[in-house]
Amino acid sequence: MKKGLFAGAFLAAVFSATAAWAAPQDFTITNHTGHVIVTLNVSPSDSNRWGPDILGREVLADNEQAEVTFDRNEDQCEWDIRVTYDDGTANDERGINLCETTEVEFTPSN
């Protein structure tokens, strides 16, 4: 099942049928961990704080995907992504160049 668009304080849900409207940092997150992702935080790599949970009340079940979209005016490319699982453990990927990557996958080996 594919989830809809998620947005946070610094992210804006921008929906368009054409890629011309997409921000270069927009990406799809895929959960292949065997766990449910209950929080998703995205922050610029040069920040020392995590952004808000952009899943809100939603969760991302195993084998589900979600589209994360940015405001088209965002120019930061290097981002850190943190997820928290239903068992309370967390995992993060750091220094992801979202201007060059459109898919981020979390797997048990992350």
Sequence and secondary structure as in RCSB ss.txt:
>XXXX:A:sequence
MKKGLFAGAFLAAVFSATAAWAAPQDFTITNHTGHVIVTLNVSPSDSNRWGPDILGREVLADNEQAEVTFDRNED
QCEWDIRVTYDDGTANDERGINLCETTEVEFTPSN
>XXXX:A:secstr
 EEEEE  SS      SSGGGS TT EEEEE SSS EEEEEEEETT SS   BSSTT  B TT EEEE   TT  
  EEEEEEEETTS EEEEEEEETTT  EEEE TT 
